[in-house]
Amino acid sequence: MRKVANTIELSIYEQIKWAIYQLHVQDLFKFTTSPYRITHKRTGTAFYFSGVDDPQKLKSMIIAKGYVRWLWFEELAEFSSWEEVDAVRASFTRKRLPTGVHVITYYSYNPPKNPYDWINEWVAGREGLKGWYVDQSTYLDDTLHLLSDDYIDEINQVKQNDYDYYCWMYGGEVIGLGTNVYNAKLLKPLVDFPDDDYIKKLFFSQDTGQQVSATTEICVALTAKKRVILLDTYYYSPAHQTVKKAPSDLATELYEFEGSREKQWGRTAWQRSADEATSDYAIDHEYYKKYGRHWHHVHKVEKTKMIDHVQDLLATGRFYYLDNEANKIFIDEHQKYQWDGDSLKTDKPKVVKVDDHTCDAFQYFVLDNLRDLGLKW
């Protein structure tokens, strides 16, 4: 079981199928995808797969001949609470089984950074209890050498760039959130665009505030050598402005910013990303009315997850920025970007929502282009 059903195929279903092939016993099984199931031909015993989008639907699930012997909750940290998991688990454990047989439940997950996240506190409370076994493994336990040399090289690069992040991402350690959101040393300046590289794709990403707060758009390049380079930043703040720019004005300026940067760098935009918030559509509507195109409004996830994606990118050591006047606001906001201290000891930490517009725009860019950035496969 996974929290969301549409994640099953390319995660647990294919993982188990892969393991069966590694053991060279694939001829003993039948593989189906509608529904997702892997059935042992001789006995009829099967792996069943389900999302837990609606826990109530699973309460009525029953195996007509036989019973559920093992449960496996994958990516447990995706669930919102233990109560959500336990409600599903109880649906399978309440049935009377043959004498001496018990339902065994496995939970697998990567620990969140925050020690106060529900799952970290829950696991700590299970250690040492009768009937519970807590195990931890990392890539260092790969005695079968299944991981590629390239992957190990990437891990070692992260270890060198950001050791704390390495301890969490690849060591499974709960490192805490600290105060600053990002490691500022991973924002690396460039005087000029590298002579030994060229732009493969050009991206724009914006966060708008209209009359109340700032509007910003960043121009980012992905290069042949997989560098991610901030080329330029547009930034307008209505603070202390007697006459503030209207959405039509901002739409025009953003369009001109994009066009001039496309011309400067000789690339047409691969993706234009924006917030999905309703307020951002005012500028989008003006933009469409004038120029016949929309930005792609990114479906946001939890703030901590969006920040994790950016930290994933920074830890690879591939992010650079052109050290020009326009990009100073981007660097300044990212260096000052902090967690709200009052929320750190909760399972829902928050960031300080002050002067964070380029931070939001950067998060939308990364979230909207994970595959292109090599952060999702």
The 8 nearest C-alpha neighbors of each residue, nearest first, counted from 0:
[[1, 49, 72, 50, 48, 73, 71, 51],
 [2, 0, 50, 73, 3, 72, 51, 4],
 [1, 3, 51, 50, 52, 78, 77, 4],
 [4, 2, 50, 52, 1, 5, 6, 51],
 [50, 3, 5, 6, 7, 49, 1, 2],
 [4, 6, 7, 3, 8, 50, 9, 1],
 [7, 5, 4, 3, 8, 10, 9, 1],
 [8, 6, 10, 5, 11, 4, 9, 12],
 [9, 7, 12, 10, 6, 13, 11, 5],
 [10, 8, 13, 7, 6, 12, 11, 14],
 [9, 11, 7, 8, 13, 12, 14, 6],
 [10, 12, 14, 13, 7, 15, 8, 9],
 [13, 11, 8, 14, 15, 10, 7, 16],
 [12, 14, 16, 15, 9, 11, 10, 17],
 [15, 13, 11, 17, 16, 12, 10, 18],
 [16, 14, 18, 17, 12, 13, 11, 19],
 [15, 17, 13, 19, 14, 18, 12, 20],
 [16, 18, 14, 20, 15, 19, 13, 21],
 [19, 17, 21, 15, 20, 16, 14, 22],
 [18, 20, 16, 22, 21, 17, 25, 24],
 [21, 19, 23, 17, 22, 18, 25, 24],
 [20, 22, 18, 23, 19, 17, 24, 25],
 [21, 23, 19, 20, 24, 18, 25, 17],
 [24, 22, 20, 21, 25, 19, 26, 18],
 [25, 23, 26, 22, 27, 19, 20, 28],
 [24, 26, 27, 20, 28, 19, 23, 22],
 [27, 25, 24, 28, 29, 23, 40, 20],
 [26, 28, 25, 24, 40, 39, 29, 41],
 [29, 27, 39, 38, 40, 26, 25, 30],
 [28, 30, 38, 37, 40, 39, 31, 27],
 [29, 31, 37, 36, 28, 38, 32, 35],
 [32, 30, 36, 35, 33, 37, 34, 29],
 [31, 33, 35, 34, 36, 30, 8, 37],
 [34, 32, 35, 31, 36, 30, 48, 8],
 [33, 35, 32, 36, 31, 48, 47, 49],
 [36, 34, 32, 33, 31, 48, 47, 37],
 [35, 37, 47, 31, 46, 34, 30, 38],
 [36, 38, 30, 46, 45, 29, 31, 28],
 [39, 37, 45, 29, 28, 44, 43, 40],
 [38, 40, 28, 43, 44, 41, 42, 45],
 [39, 41, 28, 43, 42, 27, 38, 29],
 [40, 42, 39, 43, 27, 44, 28, 38],
 [43, 41, 44, 39, 40, 38, 45, 27],
 [44, 42, 39, 40, 38, 41, 45, 28],
 [45, 43, 39, 42, 38, 46, 40, 41],
 [46, 44, 38, 37, 39, 47, 43, 36],
 [45, 47, 37, 36, 38, 48, 44, 35],
 [46, 48, 36, 45, 49, 35, 37, 0],
 [49, 47, 0, 35, 36, 46, 50, 7],
 [48, 50, 0, 4, 51, 1, 47, 7],
 [4, 49, 51, 3, 1, 2, 0, 52],
 [50, 52, 2, 54, 53, 3, 1, 49],
 [51, 53, 3, 50, 2, 54, 4, 1],
 [52, 54, 51, 55, 56, 57, 50, 2],
 [55, 53, 51, 56, 57, 87, 52, 58],
 [54, 56, 58, 57, 53, 59, 87, 51],
 [57, 55, 54, 58, 53, 59, 60, 51],
 [58, 56, 60, 59, 55, 54, 87, 90],
 [57, 59, 90, 55, 56, 60, 87, 54],
 [58, 60, 57, 56, 61, 55, 90, 91],
 [61, 59, 57, 58, 62, 56, 90, 91],
 [62, 60, 63, 59, 66, 91, 67, 58],
 [61, 63, 66, 64, 65, 67, 60, 91],
 [64, 62, 61, 65, 66, 60, 67, 43],
 [65, 63, 62, 66, 61, 43, 44, 67],
 [64, 66, 62, 63, 67, 44, 68, 96],
 [67, 65, 62, 68, 64, 96, 61, 63],
 [66, 68, 69, 91, 62, 102, 65, 70],
 [69, 67, 102, 66, 103, 70, 101, 100],
 [70, 68, 103, 102, 104, 67, 71, 105],
 [71, 69, 104, 105, 103, 72, 68, 102],
 [70, 72, 105, 104, 106, 73, 0, 69],
 [71, 73, 106, 0, 75, 1, 105, 107],
 [72, 74, 107, 75, 1, 106, 71, 0],
 [75, 73, 108, 76, 107, 77, 1, 72],
 [74, 76, 108, 77, 73, 78, 72, 107],
 [75, 77, 78, 74, 108, 118, 109, 110],
 [78, 76, 75, 74, 2, 79, 1, 108],
 [79, 77, 76, 80, 75, 2, 83, 84],
 [78, 80, 77, 83, 81, 76, 117, 82],
 [81, 79, 82, 83, 78, 117, 84, 118],
 [80, 82, 84, 83, 85, 79, 118, 121],
 [83, 81, 85, 80, 84, 86, 79, 87],
 [82, 84, 81, 80, 86, 85, 79, 87],
 [85, 83, 81, 82, 87, 86, 88, 80],
 [84, 86, 88, 82, 87, 83, 89, 81],
 [87, 85, 89, 84, 83, 88, 82, 90],
 [88, 86, 85, 90, 89, 84, 54, 58],
 [89, 87, 85, 90, 86, 91, 84, 92],
 [88, 90, 92, 91, 86, 87, 93, 85],
 [91, 89, 58, 88, 87, 92, 93, 86],
 [90, 92, 89, 88, 93, 94, 67, 87],
 [91, 93, 89, 94, 90, 102, 88, 95],
 [92, 94, 91, 89, 90, 95, 88, 96],
 [93, 95, 92, 96, 91, 90, 66, 89],
 [96, 94, 93, 97, 92, 98, 101, 100],
 [95, 97, 100, 94, 98, 101, 66, 99],
 [98, 96, 100, 99, 95, 101, 66, 94],
 [99, 97, 100, 96, 101, 95, 102, 94],
 [98, 100, 97, 101, 96, 102, 95, 68],
 [101, 99, 98, 97, 96, 102, 68, 95],
 [100, 102, 103, 99, 96, 68, 92, 97],
 [103, 101, 68, 69, 92, 104, 100, 67],
 [102, 104, 69, 101, 70, 68, 105, 71],
 [105, 103, 70, 71, 69, 102, 106, 72],
 [104, 106, 71, 70, 72, 107, 103, 69],
 [105, 107, 72, 71, 73, 75, 104, 108],
 [108, 106, 73, 74, 75, 72, 105, 109],
 [109, 107, 74, 75, 76, 110, 73, 106],
 [108, 110, 171, 111, 74, 76, 107, 75],
 [109, 111, 171, 108, 173, 112, 119, 76],
 [112, 110, 113, 109, 173, 116, 119, 76],
 [113, 111, 173, 175, 174, 176, 114, 110],
 [112, 114, 175, 115, 116, 111, 176, 173],
 [115, 113, 116, 119, 175, 173, 112, 120],
 [116, 114, 346, 113, 345, 344, 117, 120],
 [115, 117, 346, 113, 119, 114, 118, 120],
 [118, 116, 120, 119, 121, 346, 115, 80],
 [117, 119, 121, 120, 116, 122, 76, 80],
 [120, 118, 122, 121, 116, 117, 114, 123],
 [119, 121, 123, 117, 118, 122, 115, 124],
 [120, 122, 118, 124, 119, 123, 117, 125],
 [123, 121, 125, 124, 119, 120, 118, 126],
 [124, 122, 120, 121, 125, 126, 119, 118],
 [123, 125, 121, 122, 126, 120, 128, 127],
 [126, 124, 122, 123, 128, 127, 131, 121],
 [127, 125, 123, 128, 124, 133, 122, 132],
 [126, 128, 125, 129, 131, 132, 124, 133],
 [129, 127, 125, 126, 131, 130, 132, 124],
 [130, 128, 131, 127, 132, 125, 126, 133],
 [129, 131, 128, 132, 127, 125, 103, 126],
 [132, 130, 129, 128, 125, 133, 126, 127],
 [131, 133, 134, 130, 126, 127, 128, 125],
 [134, 132, 126, 131, 135, 125, 122, 127],
 [135, 133, 132, 136, 107, 126, 131, 106],
 [136, 134, 133, 137, 171, 170, 107, 109],
 [135, 137, 140, 134, 138, 139, 171, 170],
 [138, 136, 139, 140, 170, 169, 171, 135],
 [137, 139, 140, 141, 169, 136, 170, 146],
 [140, 138, 137, 141, 136, 142, 170, 169],
 [139, 141, 138, 137, 142, 136, 143, 144],
 [142, 140, 143, 139, 138, 144, 145, 146],
 [141, 143, 144, 140, 139, 145, 138, 146],
 [142, 144, 141, 145, 146, 140, 139, 138],
 [145, 143, 142, 146, 141, 147, 140, 148],
 [144, 146, 143, 147, 141, 142, 148, 138],
 [147, 145, 144, 150, 148, 151, 141, 138],
 [148, 146, 150, 149, 151, 145, 144, 152],
 [147, 149, 151, 150, 152, 146, 153, 144],
 [150, 148, 152, 147, 151, 153, 146, 154],
 [149, 151, 153, 147, 152, 148, 154, 146],
 [150, 152, 154, 148, 153, 149, 155, 147],
 [153, 151, 149, 155, 150, 154, 148, 156],
 [154, 152, 156, 150, 151, 155, 149, 157],
 [155, 153, 151, 157, 156, 152, 158, 150],
 [154, 156, 158, 152, 157, 153, 159, 151],
 [155, 157, 153, 159, 154, 158, 152, 160],
 [156, 158, 160, 154, 314, 315, 159, 155],
 [159, 157, 155, 162, 165, 156, 160, 161],
 [158, 160, 156, 157, 161, 155, 162, 165],
 [161, 159, 157, 158, 314, 156, 316, 162],
 [162, 160, 164, 158, 163, 157, 314, 159],
 [161, 163, 158, 165, 164, 166, 159, 160],
 [164, 162, 166, 165, 161, 167, 174, 158],
 [163, 165, 167, 162, 166, 161, 168, 314],
 [164, 166, 162, 158, 168, 163, 167, 169],
 [167, 165, 170, 163, 164, 172, 169, 168],
 [166, 168, 172, 171, 164, 170, 165, 169],
 [169, 167, 165, 166, 164, 170, 171, 172],
 [170, 168, 165, 171, 167, 166, 137, 138],
 [169, 171, 166, 167, 172, 137, 168, 165],
 [170, 172, 167, 169, 168, 110, 109, 166],
 [173, 171, 167, 170, 166, 174, 110, 112],
 [172, 174, 112, 175, 114, 167, 110, 111],
 [173, 175, 112, 172, 167, 176, 163, 113],
 [176, 174, 113, 112, 173, 177, 114, 111],
 [177, 175, 113, 112, 178, 174, 343, 180],
 [176, 178, 175, 179, 180, 338, 174, 343],
 [179, 177, 338, 337, 180, 176, 340, 339],
 [178, 180, 337, 181, 177, 336, 338, 335],
 [179, 181, 337, 336, 338, 178, 182, 177],
 [182, 180, 179, 183, 310, 333, 334, 336],
 [181, 183, 184, 185, 180, 179, 186, 161],
 [184, 182, 185, 186, 334, 181, 333, 187],
 [183, 185, 186, 182, 187, 181, 160, 161],
 [184, 186, 183, 187, 182, 313, 316, 318],
 [187, 185, 184, 183, 319, 318, 188, 320],
 [186, 188, 319, 185, 320, 318, 184, 189],
 [189, 187, 320, 322, 319, 321, 186, 190],
 [190, 188, 321, 191, 322, 320, 319, 192],
 [189, 191, 322, 321, 188, 192, 323, 320],
 [192, 190, 189, 193, 321, 322, 194, 188],
 [191, 193, 194, 189, 190, 321, 196, 197],
 [194, 192, 195, 196, 191, 197, 189, 190],
 [195, 193, 196, 192, 197, 191, 198, 190],
 [194, 196, 193, 197, 224, 192, 223, 222],
 [197, 195, 193, 194, 223, 224, 222, 198],
 [196, 198, 222, 223, 199, 195, 193, 194],
 [199, 197, 222, 200, 221, 220, 223, 196],
 [198, 200, 222, 223, 221, 197, 201, 220],
 [201, 199, 221, 198, 269, 220, 202, 222],
 [200, 202, 220, 268, 269, 219, 266, 221],
 [203, 201, 219, 270, 268, 269, 218, 271],
 [202, 204, 218, 271, 217, 272, 219, 270],
 [205, 203, 272, 364, 216, 217, 360, 271],
 [204, 206, 216, 360, 273, 215, 217, 272],
 [205, 207, 360, 215, 214, 356, 273, 274],
 [208, 206, 214, 279, 209, 215, 213, 205],
 [207, 209, 212, 213, 214, 211, 210, 206],
 [208, 210, 211, 207, 212, 214, 246, 213],
 [211, 209, 212, 237, 208, 243, 244, 245],
 [212, 210, 209, 208, 237, 213, 238, 236],
 [213, 211, 208, 210, 209, 237, 236, 214],
 [212, 214, 236, 208, 235, 237, 207, 215],
 [215, 213, 207, 208, 235, 206, 234, 209],
 [214, 216, 234, 233, 206, 205, 207, 357],
 [217, 215, 205, 233, 204, 232, 206, 203],
 [216, 218, 232, 204, 203, 231, 233, 205],
 [217, 219, 203, 231, 230, 202, 229, 232],
 [220, 218, 229, 202, 230, 228, 201, 203],
 [221, 219, 201, 228, 227, 200, 198, 222],
 [220, 222, 227, 200, 226, 199, 198, 225],
 [223, 221, 198, 225, 199, 226, 224, 197],
 [222, 224, 225, 199, 197, 196, 198, 221],
 [225, 223, 222, 226, 196, 197, 221, 195],
 [226, 224, 222, 223, 221, 227, 317, 372],
 [225, 227, 317, 222, 224, 221, 228, 318],
 [226, 228, 221, 318, 220, 317, 319, 225],
 [229, 227, 319, 220, 320, 219, 318, 230],
 [230, 228, 320, 219, 231, 218, 321, 319],
 [231, 229, 219, 218, 321, 228, 320, 220],
 [230, 232, 218, 326, 229, 217, 325, 233],
 [233, 231, 217, 325, 326, 216, 218, 234],
 [232, 234, 216, 215, 217, 231, 235, 325],
 [235, 233, 215, 214, 232, 216, 236, 213],
 [234, 236, 214, 213, 215, 237, 233, 249],
 [235, 237, 213, 238, 212, 214, 234, 240],
 [238, 236, 240, 243, 212, 213, 210, 239],
 [239, 237, 240, 236, 212, 211, 213, 243],
 [238, 240, 237, 241, 236, 243, 242, 211],
 [241, 239, 237, 238, 242, 243, 236, 244],
 [242, 240, 243, 239, 237, 238, 244, 210],
 [243, 241, 240, 244, 237, 239, 245, 210],
 [242, 244, 240, 237, 241, 245, 210, 209],
 [243, 245, 248, 249, 242, 246, 210, 237],
 [244, 246, 248, 247, 243, 249, 209, 210],
 [247, 245, 282, 249, 248, 250, 281, 209],
 [248, 246, 250, 245, 249, 285, 251, 282],
 [249, 247, 245, 251, 246, 250, 244, 252],
 [248, 250, 252, 246, 251, 247, 253, 245],
 [251, 249, 286, 247, 253, 248, 252, 282],
 [252, 250, 254, 248, 249, 253, 255, 247],
 [251, 253, 249, 255, 254, 250, 256, 248],
 [254, 252, 256, 250, 255, 251, 249, 257],
 [253, 255, 251, 257, 252, 256, 250, 258],
 [256, 254, 258, 252, 253, 257, 259, 251],
 [255, 257, 253, 259, 254, 258, 252, 260],
 [258, 256, 254, 260, 255, 259, 261, 253],
 [259, 257, 255, 261, 260, 256, 254, 262],
 [258, 260, 262, 256, 261, 257, 255, 263],
 [261, 259, 263, 262, 257, 258, 264, 256],
 [262, 260, 258, 266, 264, 259, 267, 263],
 [261, 263, 259, 265, 260, 264, 258, 266],
 [264, 262, 260, 261, 265, 259, 266, 258],
 [265, 263, 261, 262, 266, 260, 198, 201],
 [264, 266, 262, 261, 263, 267, 260, 198],
 [265, 267, 261, 264, 201, 268, 262, 200],
 [268, 266, 261, 269, 201, 265, 200, 262],
 [267, 269, 201, 202, 270, 266, 261, 271],
 [268, 270, 201, 202, 200, 267, 271, 203],
 [269, 271, 202, 268, 272, 203, 201, 295],
 [272, 270, 203, 294, 204, 295, 202, 268],
 [273, 271, 204, 295, 294, 296, 364, 203],
 [274, 272, 296, 205, 204, 295, 297, 294],
 [273, 275, 296, 276, 297, 206, 279, 363],
 [274, 276, 296, 297, 298, 277, 273, 279],
 [277, 275, 274, 278, 279, 280, 296, 273],
 [276, 278, 279, 280, 275, 281, 274, 296],
 [279, 277, 280, 276, 281, 208, 207, 282],
 [280, 278, 277, 281, 276, 207, 282, 283],
 [279, 281, 283, 282, 278, 277, 284, 276],
 [282, 280, 284, 283, 279, 278, 246, 285],
 [281, 283, 246, 285, 284, 280, 250, 279],
 [284, 282, 280, 286, 281, 285, 287, 293],
 [285, 283, 287, 281, 286, 282, 280, 288],
 [284, 286, 288, 282, 283, 287, 247, 250],
 [285, 287, 283, 250, 284, 289, 288, 290],
 [288, 286, 291, 292, 284, 290, 285, 289],
 [289, 287, 285, 286, 291, 290, 284, 292],
 [288, 290, 286, 287, 291, 285, 251, 250],
 [289, 291, 287, 292, 286, 288, 254, 285],
 [292, 290, 287, 288, 289, 293, 286, 285],
 [291, 293, 287, 290, 286, 294, 288, 289],
 [294, 292, 287, 283, 295, 286, 291, 284],
 [293, 295, 271, 272, 296, 273, 283, 292],
 [294, 296, 272, 271, 273, 297, 293, 270],
 [297, 295, 275, 273, 274, 272, 294, 298],
 [296, 298, 275, 274, 299, 273, 295, 367],
 [297, 299, 275, 296, 300, 274, 367, 366],
 [300, 298, 297, 301, 275, 274, 363, 305],
 [299, 301, 302, 304, 305, 298, 303, 366],
 [302, 300, 304, 303, 305, 299, 306, 347],
 [303, 301, 305, 304, 306, 300, 349, 299],
 [302, 304, 306, 301, 305, 307, 348, 349],
 [303, 305, 307, 301, 306, 302, 308, 300],
 [306, 304, 302, 308, 307, 303, 362, 301],
 [305, 307, 303, 309, 304, 308, 310, 302],
 [308, 306, 304, 310, 305, 309, 311, 303],
 [309, 307, 311, 305, 306, 310, 304, 312],
 [310, 308, 312, 306, 311, 307, 313, 365],
 [309, 311, 307, 313, 312, 308, 314, 306],
 [312, 310, 308, 309, 314, 313, 307, 315],
 [313, 311, 309, 310, 314, 315, 308, 317],
 [314, 312, 310, 315, 316, 311, 185, 318],
 [313, 315, 157, 316, 311, 312, 161, 310],
 [316, 314, 157, 313, 317, 312, 156, 311],
 [315, 317, 314, 313, 318, 160, 185, 157],
 [318, 316, 226, 315, 227, 313, 319, 225],
 [319, 317, 227, 228, 316, 313, 226, 186],
 [320, 318, 228, 187, 188, 186, 227, 229],
 [321, 319, 229, 188, 228, 189, 322, 187],
 [322, 320, 189, 230, 323, 188, 190, 229],
 [321, 323, 188, 190, 189, 320, 326, 324],
 [324, 322, 325, 326, 321, 327, 190, 231],
 [323, 325, 327, 326, 322, 328, 231, 232],
 [326, 324, 232, 323, 327, 231, 328, 233],
 [327, 325, 329, 232, 328, 324, 323, 231],
 [328, 326, 330, 329, 324, 325, 331, 323],
 [327, 329, 331, 326, 330, 332, 325, 357],
 [330, 328, 326, 327, 332, 357, 331, 333],
 [331, 329, 333, 327, 328, 332, 334, 326],
 [330, 332, 328, 334, 329, 333, 327, 335],
 [333, 331, 335, 329, 334, 330, 336, 355],
 [334, 332, 336, 330, 335, 331, 358, 329],
 [333, 335, 331, 332, 183, 336, 330, 181],
 [334, 336, 332, 333, 337, 331, 179, 180],
 [337, 335, 333, 334, 180, 332, 179, 355],
 [338, 336, 179, 180, 178, 350, 351, 335],
 [337, 339, 350, 178, 351, 349, 340, 180],
 [338, 340, 350, 351, 341, 342, 349, 337],
 [339, 341, 343, 342, 338, 178, 344, 337],
 [340, 342, 339, 343, 344, 345, 348, 338],
 [343, 341, 348, 340, 345, 339, 344, 349],
 [344, 342, 348, 340, 345, 341, 339, 338],
 [345, 343, 342, 115, 346, 341, 348, 114],
 [346, 344, 347, 115, 343, 342, 348, 116],
 [345, 347, 116, 115, 117, 348, 344, 113],
 [348, 346, 345, 349, 342, 116, 343, 303],
 [349, 347, 342, 343, 345, 346, 350, 339],
 [350, 348, 339, 338, 342, 347, 351, 343],
 [349, 351, 338, 339, 337, 352, 348, 336],
 [350, 352, 339, 353, 338, 337, 349, 336],
 [353, 351, 350, 355, 354, 349, 336, 339],
 [352, 354, 355, 351, 356, 336, 350, 332],
 [355, 353, 356, 332, 352, 357, 336, 213],
 [354, 356, 358, 353, 357, 332, 352, 359],
 [357, 355, 359, 358, 354, 206, 360, 215],
 [356, 358, 360, 359, 329, 355, 361, 215],
 [359, 357, 355, 361, 356, 360, 333, 362],
 [360, 358, 362, 356, 357, 361, 363, 355],
 [359, 361, 205, 357, 206, 363, 362, 204],
 [360, 362, 364, 358, 359, 363, 357, 365],
 [361, 363, 359, 365, 364, 360, 305, 366],
 [364, 362, 366, 360, 361, 365, 367, 359],
 [365, 363, 361, 367, 362, 204, 366, 272],
 [364, 366, 362, 368, 367, 363, 369, 361],
 [367, 365, 363, 368, 364, 369, 362, 305],
 [368, 366, 364, 365, 363, 369, 297, 272],
 [367, 369, 365, 371, 370, 366, 372, 364],
 [370, 368, 374, 372, 375, 371, 366, 365],
 [369, 371, 375, 373, 372, 368, 374, 376],
 [370, 372, 368, 373, 369, 374, 375, 221],
 [373, 371, 369, 370, 374, 368, 365, 221],
 [372, 374, 370, 371, 375, 369, 376, 225],
 [375, 373, 369, 372, 370, 376, 312, 311],
 [376, 374, 370, 369, 373, 372, 371, 368],
 [375, 370, 374, 373, 369, 371, 9, 372]]
